[in-house]
């Protein structure tokens, strides 16, 4: 448990920082934003929405958000395909 009146800063000069949990890990901000500042952000187990025409996307997907906040992948198109291939 960490508590601080002006913030908590975690830094690894070399190597990784890892958080693991049996249940949820919740990151909450009441007056700000969550920033993922990295060259790569990976979500390896993100589910895919209902698939469109095979071979149509050149292997490209867009990240979509359901009203309840869950994320899923949708086959990429010229415009957003989130609604068309919804996983909500």
Secondary structure, DSSP 8 states (H G I E B T S, - for coil): ----SS------SSS------SS------SSS-----SS----TT--B-S--STTSSTT-EEEEE-TTS-EEEEE--SS--TTTT---
